Amino acid sequence: MRSPARPFLLAAFAFCSLCLAPARIAAADASPPLPDIQGADPAVLAAARERIRAGDTSLKPAFDRLLRDAEKALALKPASVLDKTKIADSRDPHDYFSLGPYWWPDSAKPGGLPYIRRDGEVNPESKTGTDAPAFARTCKTVELLGLAYYFTGKTACAEKAAQLTRVWFLDPATRMNPNLTYAQGIPGRAASRGTGILESRHLASLTDGLALIDGSPAWTADDRAAMRAWLETFYAWLTTSKNGRDEAAAENNHGTWYDVQAAHLELALGKKEAALKRIKKQIPARVAAQIKADGRQPHELARTNSLGYSLFNLEALAALAQLGERAGWPEGWSHAAKDGRGIRAALAYVAPYIDPARTWPKKDLKPGDTDRIAPLLRAFLARQSDASLLALYEKFGDTPENKAARWQLLLPPPRK
């Protein structure tokens, strides 16, 4: 353990300007139960809080950034599903609505209809006047504020997280209907399709954020019950609707992220056996269908942004393995077919490109975000010893930017 550093502790006190009370890490003599989060190990989060309390300077950059981000989040105006300027075919403004990002007007057709697909090229129309950006931002901000509350005990953070949640999900005047029936529609082709379910993956951030403020006076028993009812209704739609069935059957990253969403909700709603059954079935199934023995992911390599999509699907597999741990089945990380295909193989295929001197062999429309490789390596190496992957992580993953990343607070250190 590194010795305490006074400037590090002062960062917590600087947070008082946000919350109108003396700032400090949650009281040292308090021993509350571990938070019921699913996307990370709650014991690791609790250990990070203890390390910060003890003045461990290795977490200072990540903790400082968390406080800065939380300060900005406290000033956000709550978003509502009613804020959009475009509306679903149902004509109900409470229905979530978005447009497929890679679909564009056909210049050869009157009115541009039906739209045509240009993979990897985001139509700006999909980012304005729809629910997608605000929904993602709301869910992610609730998680951010939940973490800030957990580490500092500042009531204002819990209050803001609760306010954002009530406006988007609970208040009758502004709440979103619990489904994504009209997500990622395509003008002239489809008003409703399963593909849009990918956008509800951000609910995992929301439910973990709410777990982190559970017990705060800001999040009442009535709030908790109402949110659970919303999530139960959404889960029923996700697992029984045609759109849900279509997305579950998808062979690429869409199918994997469906598994993550369903399993995360099952754990959050106390359906542990259903989550365990799903994960034990789906990790081997996804590995067999998506990963080759050398680690290639053909479905993702076929895309115009192949590195980004290879990482995106790998992130889903890692998230599913993490949920497996929470459900009592940690073997997802080490699962491999007889020919070696598994999470380790897929990670080893992309990991060398964490080296900025290495160039991805396929010419993509835009460079892949190789910063996403480091947390994948860290998550895997916390569970599995691997000398070659560890060498890559230690050489290229320990950057100043990564030291300030939020995942430093959520992931255990690598095994040596």
Order of alpha helices (4+ residues) and beta strands (2+ residues): alpha-alpha-alpha-alpha-beta-beta-beta-alpha-alpha-beta-alpha-alpha-alpha-alpha-alpha-alpha-alpha-alpha-alpha-alpha-alpha
